[in-house]
Amino acid sequence: MDVHANAHGFTSVDTQPRPAEWVQVLDRLNAEPFYAAYKQRLNHILHAEPGKVFLEVGAGTGDAATALRSCSGAEVVAIDSSLTMVAQARDRGLRYAAVADGHRLPFAADRFDGAWTDRVLQHVAEPGRVLDELLRVIRPGGRIALADPDYDTQVLDIDDQELARHVLRFRTDVSLRNGSLAHRHAGLLSARGMHDITVEARTLVVRDPSAADNVMGLRTWAHTAAARGHLDHGDADRFVAQFDDAVRTGRFTYAVTFFLTAGTLP
Ligand SMILES: C[S@@+](CC[C@H](N)C(=O)[O-])C[C@H]1O[C@@H](n2cnc3c(N)ncnc32)[C@H](O)[C@@H]1O
């Protein structure tokens, strides 16, 4: 599967041609040490402990929710807009997993001790509304944590840097709904009156081209841009040739920075 031919797959997993393949995408990403490490940090930032109840919005396969539950002793409720994902989370043993939309959470106010999203705000139609909902359902003193890559931070070493920027910008501005929002998460929390706001940055550096190709789909982005009228087909061919040349000569380097943003509701 070319997971990035339709980069909006995570906006609507159940309507994709093969929804189950998006489960495999998450499993491949979650197996990468970079992802495991920042997810562990997110758990720490939430201040989870026994007796508390947390909500994950856009929980995917539920692995992070299960991990938070077992490492902290806190209870976790997970929601996702995809039935495929929720069924998977339940099959994997997550007790409280339900289909729901982050824009309209089916919970009363002040219900949770904290809530988090991980690589979800980049895909939603109205990130501000999802944040409003997260704040509504946590109690005063509750924690919010948000994780997302910010695609404005991407770099790629191919010969033609203008071409690289053009393709990376397509990825940021066209193929994702909110590809460059993550560096503004702190501002969004601050505007909503959150306190103790912290921002941590972690840069994913990809030097293994098979990882980049299989997990990120990067090699295909130029042709996706061309197919959608954002790049000349000849330039797309040139991008792939230069990409392959970078791999052949052992200099392949792609990087993107993730932001982990957290705050406390006063
Ligand atoms: C990139 S995946 C991340 C999944 C999980 N957080 C993880 O880290 O593995 C994005 C998830 O957000 C879900 N999602 C997208 N839009 C959503 C919405 N409006 N409300 C709830 N979940 C949503 C998708 O179905 C998908 O499972």
The ligand as an SDF file (V2000), in Angstrom:
LIG
                    3D

 27 29  0  0  0  0  0  0  0  0999 V2000
   -1.9150    9.1190   13.1600 C   0  0  0  0  0  0  0  0  0  0  0  0
   -3.1680    8.2280   14.0180 S   0  0  0  0  0  0  0  0  0  0  0  0
   -2.5030    8.2610   15.6800 C   0  0  0  0  0  0  0  0  0  0  0  0
   -3.0890    7.1910   16.5520 C   0  0  0  0  0  0  0  0  0  0  0  0
   -2.4840    7.1010   17.9650 C   0  0  0  0  0  0  0  0  0  0  0  0
   -2.6930    8.3460   18.6930 N   0  0  0  0  0  0  0  0  0  0  0  0
   -1.0220    6.7420   17.9390 C   0  0  0  0  0  0  0  0  0  0  0  0
   -0.2150    7.5450   18.4100 O   0  0  0  0  0  0  0  0  0  0  0  0
   -0.6750    5.6630   17.4440 O   0  0  0  0  0  0  0  0  0  0  0  0
   -4.5160    9.3900   14.1100 C   0  0  0  0  0  0  0  0  0  0  0  0
   -5.7850    8.7960   14.7300 C   0  0  0  0  0  0  0  0  0  0  0  0
   -6.7300    9.8530   14.9540 O   0  0  0  0  0  0  0  0  0  0  0  0
   -8.0240    9.3860   14.6230 C   0  0  0  0  0  0  0  0  0  0  0  0
   -8.8550   10.5570   14.3190 N   0  0  0  0  0  0  0  0  0  0  0  0
   -8.7940   11.3570   13.2200 C   0  0  0  0  0  0  0  0  0  0  0  0
   -9.7130   12.3350   13.3100 N   0  0  0  0  0  0  0  0  0  0  0  0
  -10.3520   12.1660   14.5170 C   0  0  0  0  0  0  0  0  0  0  0  0
  -11.4180   12.8440   15.1670 C   0  0  0  0  0  0  0  0  0  0  0  0
  -11.9980   13.9280   14.6180 N   0  0  0  0  0  0  0  0  0  0  0  0
  -11.8210   12.3880   16.3720 N   0  0  0  0  0  0  0  0  0  0  0  0
  -11.2560   11.2850   16.9320 C   0  0  0  0  0  0  0  0  0  0  0  0
  -10.2580   10.5940   16.3390 N   0  0  0  0  0  0  0  0  0  0  0  0
   -9.8200   11.0230   15.1420 C   0  0  0  0  0  0  0  0  0  0  0  0
   -7.7820    8.4390   13.4530 C   0  0  0  0  0  0  0  0  0  0  0  0
   -8.8480    7.5460   13.2380 O   0  0  0  0  0  0  0  0  0  0  0  0
   -6.4790    7.7550   13.8560 C   0  0  0  0  0  0  0  0  0  0  0  0
   -6.7130    6.5840   14.5930 O   0  0  0  0  0  0  0  0  0  0  0  0
  1  2  1  0
  2  3  1  0
  2 10  1  0
  3  4  1  0
  4  5  1  0
  5  6  1  0
  5  7  1  0
  7  8  2  0
  7  9  1  0
 10 11  1  0
 11 12  1  0
 11 26  1  0
 12 13  1  0
 13 14  1  0
 13 24  1  0
 14 15  1  0
 14 23  1  0
 15 16  2  0
 16 17  1  0
 17 18  1  0
 17 23  2  0
 18 19  1  0
 18 20  2  0
 20 21  1  0
 21 22  2  0
 22 23  1  0
 24 25  1  0
 24 26  1  0
 26 27  1  0
M  CHG  2   2   1   9  -1
M  END
$$$$
